[in-house]
Amino acid sequence: PVHLRHSSGESRYASLSAIPVFLQGQELILTATRDRTAERNMIHKLELSEARFRGIVDNMIDGFFQTDERGRIILTNGAAARSLDYSTAELHGKHLSELLELEAGDIASQLNEADFLEDIRASALTRNGFRLPVSVNARRLKAPGQPASGVEAILRWLHPH
């Protein structure tokens, strides 16, 4: 988009396109302008929202995981990675069940009965196979009227590690 300043001083964003046309033997340039200000502002607000969310996740002392609909990790934080002796990149794509043993089944089956789980006792599995006791809060990621698109889980370490 091209940045334009209105005579009132307001900033606007537009996309411009031009093509040559021939009309009655004369070559002319046909232009079209489309106001993209609302779209640009919406993208900016979304970027700010994502940055705020990422800042919260990155600064948490608890472990954080977000999965896709198949249970594969698509987002995690440094606290989870460090505690489990992985990098965040190594955790990406792992199935949550590879890292979490619940006392009663798995998160997905428990979330079939409830959309939110609170203070579920589990063991987080480190790279070396150590089991760290954790409390898990989890919820389905679900937009209104849509099927679940994944799970968000927060792991609170139950004692220092």
BELCOR-V192736 format. One record per residue. N is the residue number from 1. RES is the residue in one small letter. SS is DSSP state (hx for helix, st for strand, lp for the rest). NEAR is the number of other C-alpha atoms within 10 Angstrom. D_LAST is the distance of its C-alpha to the last C-alpha in Angstrom with 2 decimals. Layout:
N|RES|SS|NEAR|D_LAST  N|RES|SS|NEAR|D_LAST
This chain:
1|p|lp|13|50.70  2|v|st|11|53.07  3|h|st|12|52.49  4|l|st|14|55.61  5|r|st|10|56.49  6|h|lp|9|58.79  7|s|lp|7|61.70  8|s|lp|6|59.88  9|g|lp|8|57.04  10|e|lp|8|54.68  11|s|st|11|52.58  12|r|st|17|53.14  13|y|st|18|51.90  14|a|st|18|54.22  15|s|st|13|54.66  16|l|st|12|58.04  17|s|st|11|59.94  18|a|st|10|63.44  19|i|st|9|65.80  20|p|st|10|69.37  21|v|st|11|72.00  22|f|st|10|75.75  23|l|st|9|77.94  24|q|lp|6|81.73  25|g|lp|7|81.55  26|q|st|8|79.23  27|e|st|10|75.72  28|l|st|12|73.43  29|i|st|13|69.70  30|l|st|11|68.12  31|t|st|10|64.93  32|a|st|11|62.40  33|t|st|10|59.83  34|r|st|11|57.00  35|d|st|15|55.05  36|r|lp|16|51.32  37|t|hx|18|50.22  38|a|hx|12|48.69  39|e|hx|12|46.82  40|r|hx|15|45.56  41|n|hx|13|44.48  42|m|hx|12|42.64  43|i|hx|12|40.77  44|h|hx|12|39.89  45|k|hx|12|38.55  46|l|hx|12|36.48  47|e|hx|12|35.02  48|l|hx|12|34.14  49|s|hx|12|32.53  50|e|hx|12|30.45  51|a|hx|12|29.38  52|r|hx|12|28.37  53|f|hx|11|26.38  54|r|hx|14|24.66  55|g|hx|11|23.90  56|i|hx|11|22.23  57|v|hx|20|20.15  58|d|hx|16|19.18  59|n|hx|11|18.21  60|m|lp|14|16.08  61|i|lp|14|12.49  62|d|lp|18|12.32  63|g|st|24|12.85  64|f|st|23|16.62  65|f|st|22|18.92  66|q|st|23|22.70  67|t|st|23|24.73  68|d|lp|17|28.40  69|e|lp|15|30.65  70|r|lp|12|29.75  71|g|lp|19|25.99  72|r|st|20|25.29  73|i|st|22|22.82  74|i|st|17|24.92  75|l|st|18|22.57  76|t|st|24|18.86  77|n|lp|22|16.95  78|g|hx|19|14.91  79|a|hx|20|11.74  80|a|hx|25|12.04  81|a|hx|20|13.14  82|r|hx|13|10.56  83|s|hx|18|7.60  84|l|hx|21|10.02  85|d|lp|15|11.34  86|y|lp|15|14.70  87|s|lp|16|17.09  88|t|hx|17|18.49  89|a|hx|12|21.74  90|e|hx|11|20.39  91|l|hx|23|19.13  92|h|lp|17|22.59  93|g|lp|14|24.81  94|k|lp|15|22.34  95|h|st|16|23.00  96|l|hx|23|20.41  97|s|hx|16|20.94  98|e|hx|12|19.62  99|l|lp|16|16.10  100|l|st|21|16.24  101|e|st|20|17.53  102|l|st|18|18.97  103|e|lp|10|20.28  104|a|lp|11|23.71  105|g|lp|11|24.75  106|d|lp|14|23.56  107|i|hx|24|23.32  108|a|hx|20|26.74  109|s|hx|10|28.60  110|q|hx|15|27.19  111|l|hx|15|28.14  112|n|hx|10|31.62  113|e|hx|9|32.08  114|a|lp|11|30.59  115|d|lp|15|30.02  116|f|st|17|26.89  117|l|st|16|24.02  118|e|st|12|22.03  119|d|st|13|19.03  120|i|st|15|19.13  121|r|st|18|16.56  122|a|st|22|15.20  123|s|st|20|12.81  124|a|st|28|11.62  125|l|st|19|12.52  126|t|lp|19|11.17  127|r|lp|13|14.01  128|n|lp|9|13.70  129|g|lp|10|13.98  130|f|lp|11|10.69  131|r|st|16|10.56  132|l|st|19|7.77  133|p|st|21|9.66  134|v|st|23|10.97  135|s|st|17|14.15  136|v|st|24|16.55  137|n|st|18|19.52  138|a|st|23|21.96  139|r|st|20|25.57  140|r|st|23|28.32  141|l|st|19|29.51  142|k|lp|13|33.18  143|a|lp|9|36.09  144|p|lp|7|38.89  145|g|lp|6|41.23  146|q|lp|8|39.14  147|p|lp|11|37.13  148|a|lp|15|33.33  149|s|lp|14|32.15  150|g|st|19|28.48  151|v|st|25|25.36  152|e|st|19|22.96  153|a|st|21|19.54  154|i|st|22|16.75  155|l|st|25|13.33  156|r|st|19|11.56  157|w|st|20|7.99  158|l|lp|13|9.00  159|h|lp|8|6.44  160|p|lp|6|3.80  161|h|lp|7|0.00
